[in-house]
Amino acid sequence: MRPNTPRAAVHKTIFGDGYCDIWRELSHLQASLLQTMTNELTPLLPASRLMRRHNPWRPEPDPTDAPIHSSIHNLRIYITLVVNGTTDRSDITDRNSPIVTEQFLEDARTICDDKNSVAYCALRCVEKFQQLSDKYPQWSDVFDNRAVCAQMLARKFVSTYNSQLDLFTEVLLKKRASHYGHQKNTLELAVDIHATLFLSDPEVSKCVEGLWNGAIVPVEDGATFQFHYTDQNEDGSPRRQSLIDPDRIVVPLYKNILNIILSIVFLVLYTIVVNNAQADGPNWIEWLMYFWVAGYVVDEFEELINGGLFYFYSLWNCLSFLIYFIFIVAGALRIIALSTADAERRLTFNNAGLDVLSTLAIFLWMRVLSVLDTWHYFGSYSIILQSMFKDGIIFFLLLVWVLLGFSQAFLALRGSAERDDLNEITALLIQGYLSSPDFELASQYHPILGRTLYIMFIFIAVVILQSLLFSLFSASFENVIDQSQAEYLASFTLKTLSLLEERYSLPSPFNIFSMIITMPFRPFLSKETYRTIYRRFVTATFLPVLLIIAWYERGPGRKYIQEYKFYNANESEEDDMPLQPTRKDLDTLERLLGGKLPNRETNEGTSSGPGLGSEAAAVKTSGPTGSGGKEEATATGKLMDALVRIERRLENIERR
């Protein structure tokens, strides 16, 4: 790029003469990297996408949305200029960071065309930096620091919003188009890239909590969101809430409770079937259980189709796949027994089916943890278990490799070939690994080398590999437990978005009834007509549940509802103090105390709540250290805040 081109002239004006050469080098580097990364879009959490099911009513991307890939590209270049190889991680994450300042945030706003898309663009930068870190491990520290810087920028941008309505609907939940991927909102993107720093922000957590309990609900198209507990629609007209609202069944909180209840009922049904099974054939309770399992299989098959091989990335998905496979085998054996005329063979098949069915108890009780992962205690340990099993795959692969090598060695040492030699050798090696060695049997394969090889196997498998397994589990536990809160919030957000994107996908076995009753009419009806029929089917099927929800929201749960009730479409009211004291609160206290508010600068610099940190950052970046400099910086910050408030009010007037 020539320095006299218009683009270079703009960069020269913004950054000064010293950055032109750096800009040219970075432009060439980015061009080459983007060319090599065109087909490399591997998310950090590939399972997060498949766990959010495909919604047939989800809208197509709006072609009128202005793509923001240029803003993402420019912001990524700017972060690259700010964070170099000598930048320390603590300088980025420090509460009084010299890098993520008010000026840094203001520059990001200037770079982004849509002022509300700064957080989204910053997280897109995080995604690219993560990909570059995986592609170039020798520079991973630099790219990781830049990814952290982008997350801190997104957090700082979120903290500047005083209106939760604007923050939730315009920043966190608005879907945006970009040629870097499909339409997503900021929360979905944060989950896909595992941005735990951003997801642990108090305001972001409050938005997720609003989605979880149904205070914020998607509208019909599923692409935009509105507040459920408001007295006005977006156009200002009064909103009337009916007693029976089928939309409340898709609220993640209620849907999760329903899934837990149905899982417990299914576990009770399985217990009755196993303990009272008939050897001569299935009874009606067992057929009901298989019908229920068919609904689960349909759901799992849909997730497998949507996710592909990434479906097996999740521990619980692998466990569910194994459970339903065993159910299918057991059911097939029972059905084969019904079609067998010979009484003895029929009894054999029936007993085999019951034996296979009995082994499922181990896995079904383990699966209960997957439906309780929204509770903090179970959720944290669920994350720890998944991380430990994922790291333990290395050990199991090495163990299988060692077993194959020693099995071949013992097969070669045998005196004569026998049909059961392989089974005998495998049992011998497994006994040795489980601390029950049989040296006499090993000596039968060779009087000298048999015992020696067996001792070598025990040393490698028990001493070396077992120590490796303990080290892997210990390191995995420490890594997760240190960030258990952030990891739990990320997992909770993923669960919330997954349940939201399911929309009207009914849990098993009601999804089978839906397929039988409503699915045949779908090809012959319009989208709106089919949606109306489906909503009526949901209302009729879950009428008792909807009545309980209506009673809860108008009775015991009313006090929680008031926390999210906004009486004006442009203003939010807190029934209690905000998450962090705002600048207005600090100014009021300072006036009441006669200017003797302690740690004013520290409070403003360290808070992560709305509207904090501008004065402290202004004092830090402007230079003066005396009292006059602080007063000047404070006055400048107040003036800038007043201008921002005036600009927002003008924007609200224009929207009306």
Helices and strands as residue ranges (DSSP letters): H 6-15, G 17-19, H 20-36, H 47-50, H 69-82, H 89-93, H 102-111, G 115-117, H 118-135, G 137-139, H 140-158, H 164-166, I 167-172, E 176-178, E 181-184, H 186-192, H 196-199, H 202-212, E 216-218, E 225-227, G 246-250, H 252-275, H 284-307, G 308-313, H 315-338, H 343-358, H 360-371, H 376-413, H 421-433, H 439-445, H 449-458, I 459-465, H 466-482, H 484-502, H 510-517, G 519-524, H 527-541, H 543-554, H 558-562, H 583-592, H 600-606, H 614-622, H 627-655
